[in-house]
Amino acid sequence: MNDTKLPVGNSTKYLGMHLDHKLNWKEHIVKKRRQVALKVKELYWLIGRKSPLSLENKLLLYKSIIKPIWMYGIEIWGCASKASQAILQKTQSSILRMMTNAPWYVTNLTLHDDLKIPFVRDVISDTPNITGN
């Protein structure tokens, strides 16, 4: 372009979505996991194991601050592979475990059921335009 070589990259960020050359969404999901981890680190004093905040308030913080970070653009990246979705699921389950101070033997299914927080795959399947709803 005007005798200037344009750099060629493997990915780009457009409207907050990280698009790679294969459109497999792994890079986007990994970056969202990092963003969630940073936000959890900032809010740990409120949602952590030793926080005096009630579980209802911790869940409110999760739903209003943390969940929108990973849900952004779910209509587009919801078609990502199950392995990529599992990255976010592991992060979500570890956050719930931390918030509730649940011991290791409590299953993730029990945590999600008791807290009424859907799994990532359920959020994806309930989102319009991914499943054709």
Buried (B, 14 or more C-beta within 10 A) or exposed (E): EEEEEEEEEEEEEEEEBBBBEEEBBBBBBBBBBEBBBEBBEEBEEBBBEEBEBEBEEBBEBBEEBBBEBBBBBBEBBBBBEEEBBBBBBEBBBEBBBBBBEBEEEEEBEEBBEEBEBBBBBEBBEEBEEBEEE
